[in-house]
Amino acid sequence: MTKIDAARLWSLNHRLLMSVIATVAAEVGALGLEVKELFVLSEVDEHPYPAELAAALLMPKPSMTVYVKRLEAAGFLRREIDPDDLRKHRLLITPAGRKVMQRGLTLLADAFAERLGRLSAGEQAQLRGLLEKLY
């Protein structure tokens, strides 16, 4: 059996994801977001604290601070004092933020679904299982 070139496999995966993102970047930009900001918004409900959000997205905390400030200035996020710990700020997605997040995620999903359409239903299921196993 031929040994799999892990670096090549990683590169193909990375290029696939980046090409999907590039496909929708202009449309996401038209929503008033950068793609990375879309990813930030998409995780706020699950990770409402900036440090936790940075860890979940594998981003440096200073980068997260910049994204949060920009999203807040755009009216997509707001901060509130955590009633359980007055030293902490919670992030909340505004209705406008939720609307652009949902639209942006739909753009990404549609672009990725177009790529997935090259696979049979069985191959798609197998890919999902393999990705879940790797994650």
TAKAVEN-V688250 format. One record per residue. N is the residue number from 1. RES is the residue in three letters. PHI is phi in radians with two decimals (NA if undefined). OMEGA is omega in degrees with one decimal (* if undefined). D_FIRST is the distance of its C-alpha to the first C-alpha in Angstrom with 2 decimals. Layout:
[[N/RES/PHI/OMEGA/D_FIRST] [N/RES/PHI/OMEGA/D_FIRST]]
//
This chain:
[[1/MET/NA/-179.3/0.00] [2/THR/-1.30/179.0/3.81] [3/LYS/-1.25/178.7/6.43] [4/ILE/-1.34/176.2/9.07] [5/ASP/-1.48/-175.4/12.42] [6/ALA/-1.06/179.6/14.76] [7/ALA/-1.13/178.8/17.80] [8/ARG/-1.16/178.6/17.02] [9/LEU/-1.10/176.9/16.45] [10/TRP/-1.04/-179.5/19.67] [11/SER/-1.07/178.0/21.43] [12/LEU/-1.07/178.9/20.72] [13/ASN/-1.08/180.0/21.99] [14/HIS/-1.07/-179.3/24.97] [15/ARG/-1.13/177.3/25.84] [16/LEU/-1.07/-178.2/25.78] [17/LEU/-1.10/-179.6/28.13] [18/MET/-1.17/178.6/30.34] [19/SER/-1.21/175.9/30.69] [20/VAL/-1.14/178.8/31.81] [21/ILE/-1.06/179.6/34.25] [22/ALA/-1.08/179.9/35.54] [23/THR/-1.06/-174.9/36.14] [24/VAL/-1.86/-174.0/38.57] [25/ALA/-0.99/-178.8/39.98] [26/ALA/-1.16/179.2/43.17] [27/GLU/-1.19/176.1/43.87] [28/VAL/-1.15/176.8/43.33] [29/GLY/-1.05/178.3/45.59] [30/ALA/-1.14/176.1/48.20] [31/LEU/-1.42/-178.4/48.28] [32/GLY/1.62/-177.1/49.33] [33/LEU/-2.26/161.9/46.05] [34/GLU/-1.56/-178.5/43.30] [35/VAL/-1.04/179.4/39.84] [36/LYS/-1.11/177.0/39.58] [37/GLU/-1.17/175.4/42.96] [38/LEU/-1.07/178.4/41.66] [39/PHE/-1.12/176.9/38.94] [40/VAL/-1.07/180.0/41.71] [41/LEU/-0.98/-175.0/43.88] [42/SER/-1.17/-178.3/41.10] [43/GLU/-1.87/-174.2/40.77] [44/VAL/-1.09/-178.8/44.48] [45/ASP/-1.05/-178.4/45.17] [46/GLU/-1.45/-177.3/42.49] [47/HIS/-2.32/-171.1/43.18] [48/PRO/-1.41/179.8/46.87] [49/TYR/-1.86/-174.7/47.42] [50/PRO/-0.91/-179.0/46.55] [51/ALA/-1.15/177.9/44.88] [52/GLU/-1.13/179.0/42.83] [53/LEU/-1.13/177.7/41.94] [54/ALA/-1.06/179.6/40.85] [55/ALA/-1.14/-178.7/38.59] [56/ALA/-1.11/-178.4/37.06] [57/LEU/-1.66/-179.9/36.35] [58/LEU/0.96/180.0/35.29] [59/MET/-2.00/173.6/38.22] [60/PRO/-1.12/-179.8/40.73] [61/LYS/-1.00/178.8/44.02] [62/PRO/-1.08/176.6/46.08] [63/SER/-1.15/178.7/43.96] [64/MET/-1.07/178.9/44.44] [65/THR/-1.02/179.0/48.16] [66/VAL/-1.10/-180.0/48.29] [67/TYR/-1.10/-179.8/46.49] [68/VAL/-1.09/179.3/48.71] [69/LYS/-1.09/179.9/51.83] [70/ARG/-1.16/179.2/50.91] [71/LEU/-1.17/177.2/50.08] [72/GLU/-1.19/179.2/53.31] [73/ALA/-1.09/179.2/55.33] [74/ALA/-1.38/-179.7/53.93] [75/GLY/1.48/-178.5/55.05] [76/PHE/-1.64/179.4/51.58] [77/LEU/-2.34/167.9/51.66] [78/ARG/-2.44/178.2/54.47] [79/ARG/-1.90/171.9/54.82] [80/GLU/-2.47/176.7/56.92] [81/ILE/-1.18/177.7/57.85] [82/ASP/-1.27/-178.3/55.99] [83/PRO/-1.12/179.3/58.75] [84/ASP/-1.50/179.7/57.00] [85/ASP/-2.64/-172.8/56.70] [86/LEU/-1.12/176.9/59.17] [87/ARG/-1.48/-173.3/57.34] [88/LYS/-1.94/173.0/54.31] [89/HIS/-1.85/172.8/53.92] [90/ARG/-1.69/174.3/51.94] [91/LEU/-1.76/177.2/50.56] [92/LEU/-2.30/177.0/51.32] [93/ILE/-1.43/176.9/50.25] [94/THR/-1.38/175.2/53.32] [95/PRO/-0.98/177.6/53.67] [96/ALA/-1.13/178.4/53.16] [97/GLY/-1.12/179.3/50.03] [98/ARG/-1.13/-179.5/48.65] [99/LYS/-1.12/-179.6/49.40] [100/VAL/-1.21/177.7/47.61] [101/MET/-1.08/-178.6/44.67] [102/GLN/-1.09/178.8/44.24] [103/ARG/-1.15/179.8/44.60] [104/GLY/-1.11/179.0/42.12] [105/LEU/-1.16/175.9/39.49] [106/THR/-1.12/177.2/40.06] [107/LEU/-1.03/179.0/39.49] [108/LEU/-1.11/-178.8/36.16] [109/ALA/-1.09/179.7/35.09] [110/ASP/-1.13/179.4/36.15] [111/ALA/-1.15/178.9/34.30] [112/PHE/-1.25/178.4/31.08] [113/ALA/-1.07/176.9/31.67] [114/GLU/-1.08/176.9/31.94] [115/ARG/-1.18/-179.7/28.40] [116/LEU/-1.10/179.5/27.20] [117/GLY/-1.07/176.8/29.01] [118/ARG/-1.32/-179.4/26.27] [119/LEU/-1.83/174.0/24.12] [120/SER/-1.24/177.9/25.05] [121/ALA/-1.02/178.8/26.66] [122/GLY/-1.12/178.6/23.64] [123/GLU/-1.14/177.6/21.35] [124/GLN/-1.10/178.3/24.08] [125/ALA/-1.12/179.2/24.23] [126/GLN/-1.13/178.3/20.50] [127/LEU/-1.06/178.2/20.81] [128/ARG/-1.01/-179.8/23.85] [129/GLY/-1.06/179.3/22.24] [130/LEU/-1.16/179.1/19.35] [131/LEU/-1.13/176.8/21.96] [132/GLU/-1.08/179.3/24.20] [133/LYS/-1.16/179.3/21.59] [134/LEU/-1.28/-178.0/20.95] [135/TYR/-1.33/*/24.71]]
//
